[in-house]
Amino acid sequence: MNGKILVITGASGALGKVVAEAARARGAKVAEIDHAASVTPPTPDRIVIGGVDLSDTAQAVKVIEAAAAHFGRLDALVNIAGAFSFETITDGDPKTWQRLYTINVMTAFNASRAAIPHLVTSGAGRIINIGAMGALQAGAGMGPYAASKSGVHRLTEALAAELKGKVTVNAVLPSTIDTPANRRDMPQADFSKWVTGSELAEVILFLAGDAASAVTGALIPVSGRV
């Protein structure tokens, strides 16, 4: 990753922080984008841009252009921004479906669309999306989340076909990620079986690097030990 320039969305979240730190530790320069506000000053290898609504096309374009201007180019986009909700169809709110589609699909769509010209120019452009194992077969209460993450899977495949030979586009499909929030929500679970943020970061950074130049259109399960 030495010298690579990455944009990471959802960078202040549990997974985003791990991926950003791992990328910088390997010599990458990182633009960290998030909906949460931030006052972190920029450095030569890091820019943090908070208060961004990536579901808004204009904001997505603005922030991607700012990242490219800061570093001079972009090599990879890691779309981590997303949300989860456990809600049955019978008792749930239709607004949940729209909210998860907006946060999980449209943020990735807008960020990718804005970054594509820069990634093509890179000559080694990469887009890595975050799908979900739970979107392969939805269980009770998983309808809105699984539907939105299935949309991420289809976005990944369509973009990979459109950009073949120019930019690789792949998605990682984690099972339950070992985060403080998930431990609080599922205190009786066996945490040792969950995939860790570090394990997921390893796969993401592989896909962002030169060694993955022949991998595109892949939906890669990262299921821990379940």
FENZI-V856583 format. One record per backbone hydrogen bond with DSSP energy under -1.0 kcal/mol. CO is the residue of the C=O (numbers start at 1). NH is the residue of the N-H. If there is no record, write none. Layout:
CO;NH
CO;NH
This chain:
1;4
4;29
5;75
5;76
6;31
7;78
8;33
10;13
13;17
14;18
15;19
16;20
17;21
18;22
19;23
20;24
21;25
23;28
24;27
27;3
29;6
30;47
31;8
32;49
33;11
34;52
36;51
43;46
45;30
46;43
47;32
49;34
53;56
56;60
57;61
58;62
59;63
60;64
61;65
62;66
63;67
64;68
65;69
66;70
67;71
68;72
75;126
76;7
77;128
78;9
78;80
93;96
94;98
95;99
96;100
97;101
98;102
99;103
100;104
101;105
101;106
102;107
105;109
106;110
107;111
108;112
109;113
110;114
111;115
112;116
115;119
116;120
117;121
118;122
125;168
126;77
127;170
128;79
129;172
132;135
133;136
139;142
141;87
142;146
143;147
144;148
145;149
146;150
147;151
148;152
149;153
150;154
151;155
152;156
153;157
154;158
155;159
156;160
157;161
158;162
159;163
163;166
163;167
168;127
169;217
170;129
171;220
172;131
173;222
174;133
176;195
177;179
179;183
180;184
181;185
182;186
186;189
189;191
190;193
191;194
193;225
195;178
196;200
197;201
198;202
199;203
200;204
201;205
202;206
203;207
204;208
206;209
209;212
210;213
212;215
218;171
220;173
222;175
223;226
